[in-house]
Amino acid sequence: MKEQREGFRSFMSAALDEARAAGARGEVPVGAVVVAEGRVVARAGNRTRELADPTAHAEMLAIRAACAALGSERLVGHDLYVTLEPCPMCAAAIAAARIGRLYYGAADPKSGGVAVGARVFSHPQCHHVPDVYDGIGAAEAEALLRDFFRDRRGAETAPGGR
């Protein structure tokens, strides 16, 4: 993973706000924001249960909203902040959208697709690799997830699932 840029301004607090809102809706608390030129252009939290859609991860929803706002399938020069390491599906979407920089908080040793598991960006079939910065806001993101699953132990949701 890369070292942060000089003059770096994090938007992880906005992603954490989306994660908290997702948790309040009963979704796994993951949030994402797409940023261009120092401005949030799209934001989302997980909505897989609400939408009955296994692809409604925070990253996917934020990328879709940003593309719609831009009127393009490419988000060249955009940054994505997400509270949890993207899964393989989301990492592939990040590459397809040509996101410039990915910032994520908590590592996901069970379902991650960036630093563990599939490591999507390291495959020769991956046509675009963003700059990746991990551990941004990790402690708060981890606490949100830990508390969410602790409060739901014995319920139908198992830890690690979105």
JONORDA-V471208 format. One line per field, one symbol per residue. psi: psi as a letter, one per 30 degrees, with the letter a starting at -180 (. if undefined). A space follows every 50 residues. Layout:
BEGIN
psi: ???
END
This chain:
BEGIN
psi: llkklkgkjkgfeeeeeeeeeeeffglkiklkkkkkhgkkfllllkheee fhjfghleeeeeeeeeeeefhlfkhkglkkkkfkkkleeeeeeeeefhke kkklcklifeglgdflbfheffkffjfkjlkkjlgjgeeeeeeeeeeeee fgkfafkkkfl.
END
